[in-house]
Each structure stands twice: as structure tokens, then as C-alpha cells.
Amino acid sequence: MPPPPTLLSDGVVALRRPEPVDGPHYWRMRNDLALVSSVMGFRLGVAGRSIEEWIASGAGVTGDDLLLTAVLISDSYRPIGYVKVFRVDRFSRHAWVGLSLFDEGDAGHGYGRRILTEVCDYVRDFVGLRKVSLEVLATNTRAVTLYRSLGFDQEGCLKSQYYTSGRFEDVLILSRFLQPSS
């Protein structure tokens, strides 16, 4: 059976709509409470049936929002994470992005960089956005380093904003102006 069609690809990582085959990967991530809290996600476990229903109903995407599963082409299109573009403001040409890998074992291979680069190029070239923003825990140094290396600058800090692991954490607001493609 061929893999589901992809929307974007850089030859290593492809992005496509969530499919039922992705359910176990989303379920595992949503129930890894340490991982989920590091990306400011749901703080409680999620039932497998809830994930299946969520995917079947469009994965919570409304309006101009976009949610894509990232798959590793060289590994039989194995799902490795997701990226979401949300609160799209076509008038101001701005949106928020969020991403996560499904498994810590996939970190450190450049997949997050590829995912974010693909989606930023897409929203610039095909949606017409000029700026994207994201929120990240100040203590998530790996993610902060990645975002800054991709041209995201800090625009703010929400002090003691997110409660995780028994304490309140600061949340950084980072943004990037998307340069026109050459």
C-alpha cells in the first residue's frame, strides 16, 4: 500500500495531513507527560479512541489553520512529529506555529529544523504570511537554540506562565519575519 500523499517535502522529511495510521504516534506522544509538558501540551493522558476521533474529524483544524504530520521518507514514511500553524491572520499576514517530535530519540538529527523551514517557506510562499510567532518554555534550551538559529527573535517573556513539574516556568515569545524567496 502506498504512503498517504504529502503536501511538502525536502527529500528527507515530508509533511502531510494526519492519517489514521498516525494515531499510535500521537497517542504515545500525548501520553508521554514529560514530553508533552516540555512543549506546553495537554497535561493529562489521552485515550487512543480520542486520538482516532480527533484525526477522523480533521485534527481540530478550522479556518486557515494547518496541522501536518512530519514523516521520515527514508524510513518508510515513519511519522516523527507534527507542526501546527494556527491563529492565521491573513489581514496582518501573521500566524503562530507549534511543533513537536513524537519521540525524544528523533531529536538531534535536524528534523525539527527541516519541519520548521518547510512550513515557514510554505506559509510565506503560498499563504502570503510575512511573520510567524511561537511560544517556548525558557528552560527548553534545545528548542530555543534551534529557533534562534532559524532567525527567531525574542519579542517577550511571560513570567511564571506555565505550570509543569511542580513549578511555574517562564514562556518566551519568539517571532521571525519571513524574507521573500529569491
N, C-alpha and C positions, 0 to 999 in steps of 0.2 A: 504494500500500500504506500503510495507516495506521501511525502510530508505535506501538511497544510500549506497553502500558498503564503508567501512572505510579502510584506509591504516594502521593507527596506533591507539592504544587505551591504556589508562592506567586504564580503568574501570570507569573513571569519565568523562574525555574529550577524544573524538575521533577526528582524523584528516582524512579528505577525500578531494577529488578533489572538486572544486567549481561546483555546480549544479544549474540549473535554479531556483530551489526553494530558493536559497541563494540570488537571485537578490535584493529583497527588503531590506535585511540586509546590503548588500554592498552599495546600493543606499542611505539608511539612514545615514550610516557612512560617505560616501563621501560628503554628503550634510550637515553634522554637521561640519561647518567650524572651530569651536573651537577645536573639537576633531582631525580633520584632520591636523590642523596646529601644534597640540602638538606632532604628530608623523611624522611631516615633509612630509605630503602627498600633494595631489592636493590642490591648494588654491582656486579653483573656484568650484561651484556646478557641478554635473554631471547628465545628463538626464538618466532616467530609461532605455530608449531604448539603450543607450550607454553601460550600465552595462550588459543588456541582450546579446548584440552583443559581448561584451568582454568575457563573460562566454562561449558563444557558440563557440568562436574562440580559446578557450584554455586558457583564462585568462592571455594572454600576456606571457605565459611561452614558452621559447625557449631553445634548447640545454639541458644542465643538470640542468637548473633552476627548482624549485619546488614551487608551490603555493598550500597551503592546507587550507581548511575551517575547523575551530575548531567547534565541536558540543558538546553540553552537553547531555550525554547519558540519565541521569535521567529525563530530561525534553523533552522527545520525540525527541531527536536529534536536539534540537533547535540550530541554528547557533549562536555562541557567539563571533567569531573573526576569524582571519586568521594569517597565518605565511608564509613568503616567504623566500626561500633560493635562492640566485642569485649570479651572477658573480662567479660561481663554477670554480675553477682552480684545475683540477684533478692532474696536474703535481706537483704543490706545496701543494696540498691537503688542500686547504683553500676555504672558501666561506663567503659571507655576509648574514646576516639574518635580517629580519624585522618582527615585529608582531604588531597587534593591536586588541583590543577588539572592538566589534561593538557598545557597549552601556556602558556608564560610570557606570550604575547600576550593571554590572557584575564585576567591579573592586573590589579588596579587598577580593576575595574568593579563591585566589590561582590558578585561571585558567591560567593566564599568565605564572606562574612558571611551571605548568603542560605542557602547549603547548611548551614552550622553552625546557624543559627537554626531552620531547618526540622527538622533531625534532633534538636536538643535539645528542641524542642516535642513532637516525636513520642515520644521516649523518656520524657518526663515524662508526657504525657497518655495514652499507650496502652500503655507498658511499665511505668509506675509508678516510674521511677527518680527519685531525689532529687539525684543528684550525677553529674557526668561529669568525667573527667580526661583529660589528653593530655600527650604529651612533644613538645618542640620544641627544635631547636638554639638555643642562646642567641644565636648570631650571625644567626639568621633574624629580623631586626628587623621586617620587614613582617608576618610571621605573629604574632610576639609582640605587636605593636601591635594587630592585629586581635583576638586572643584576649582581651587585657586590655580592649579596648573593649566586648567582649561579656560582661564580668563574670568572666572567669577570673582567679584569683589564684595567685601562685606559692606552691607548697607545698614545693618542694625544688629542689635543684640537684645533678645527678650530675656531678661534676668529671671532666674528661677522659674522658668516657664513650664517645664515638662517633668513630671514625677516618674522616676524609674529607679529601680534597685535601692529603694529606701531613702532616696533624697531627690531634691529638686535640681534640675540641670538647666543651664543657660542654653538658649537656642539662637543660633546665628541665622541671619537673613543674608543670603548671598545672591547676587544678580550678575548677569552677563548681557552686554549689548551684543547682538548678533551682527557681525560685519557682513556686508553684501558679498556674495560669492564672486570670485573673479573668473 
